[in-house]
Amino acid sequence: MEHQRIKVLVTGASGFVGSHVLYHFNPAQAVGCFHSNTPQPDGYDYVHIDLQSSDSLTEVFHTIQPTHVIHCAAKSNLDWCEKNPHANHRINAEAPVFMASLCKERNVRYLFVSSDMVFDGVKGSYCEDDMPNPLSLYGRAKLAAETGVLEVNPEAVIARIALVYGLPVQKGRGSSFLTWIISRLQQKLEVPLFIDQYRSPVSVNELTFVLRALLFSDYYGIVHVGGAEKLDRMKFGSYVCRVFHFDEALLKPIHLSDMEQHAQRPRDLSLSSDRLRTIISYTPADCLAHLKFWAKSSASSNDFL
């Protein structure tokens, strides 16, 4: 592999996850795609892309001629997707399938980033063989994408990822659940956090390591990528306060039913990542260890939000 040409195309490269994925590669080996958020010069090459235009996607493939693609781009705000069903389907369901077909035609390795939101949250500790049953339009679009991707490109990888946290690679390159909590705590604002919704939060630095390893593995099909712990959001917030030295009294425990939301939120989306650990050499660190890493990373700068 090291003697072959490698050109990795990363979509969503101006966003939180996509920029971290891009930065995991040498600038000579990767190109980032963006739509509306133009990245500042950072040594990487970028191309504009419109996920709702098949011509735009085809042109990018023709221009870049990638050998590998990691498709991170999505519209992931659940309420936005409920209010914009057509755009949601074009971006989150149709575009990933069209990209999968382009990759199949050109013998390009394809990794599609999906979501734990394909499940209904009744069972929890979901493995790859559990039956999806999404509650939201976003989840339904992601499931439609998964089905379509594997139909047109059976050798693709579909990584269902959990709630991702961490700090952005630079200001303006997206945000995460962690940055939202820190921002409110810094302003001494109350932080409402669910005590009855469970996830398997995964640190973005761990996620990027896993996605790269999967991209260059021989695995194809669906695999879950979650963190080491099943946590509710309140527990995660208490970890943040402990590590970043904020006042935990600002955290407000709430229930899913307390908030008016357009999209229905599943209660328990915890993931089992047992299959992942049979594919790559991977031992997930606990949440506190990752938060200590991010606290140390931010210690020299207050400009990460």
C-alpha angles and dihedrals in degrees: 000000000000091000093050127085111264123193115166118196113206118192120204089032094153091056132080103268096029095053091050090050091049092050090055088072133066110261089238090059103044141055124194127217124212136175116191104350105074110206120233116244108283106152095273128107118239135191129195116244136183111205091198092060121073088193090058092050093047092049092052091052091048093049100042100031093202124201092202134024130199109190107204099147117112145133098249104170102113096206092048089054091052090052094044106040097160095050090042091057094045093049104033102032111022103036096055090052094048090050090050090055092049089052092048092051092051099038091245121156109244130200118182119197109220131171146248085237090088086083129076096227096236099113107029127196088068120194125198094263095056115110114257118229110171120201099197135057088243091055092046091051092050091050091048088051092051092051093046095045093055091045094056098030113025091176093061124112120233113197113194104202131199128222105313123215138178139092125296121258088242138348113292095024098111134282140245141208087271095055091048091054094045092048092055093043091051089055090046090241124151113263114213110207131179117244094186103052119083130198138164098240114208125200112237093232089056091045094053091051090052095046092051092048091050092048092058095038127094092241122119131180132041125337132172121231114193137142128263097264141055106225139170116225093252091057090049089051091052089053089052092051091048095050100037093039100240129149108271089201087079091067113098118199112221138169127237088248091057094071128068107231134169094214124054113243119217115233104220118026096156112149134214110224095186093118091053092058090056091055102047137016098264135148111176118223120226122262096254091055091053093046090052088053091053092046090054091046091054096043094092095048138041092191101084099104 
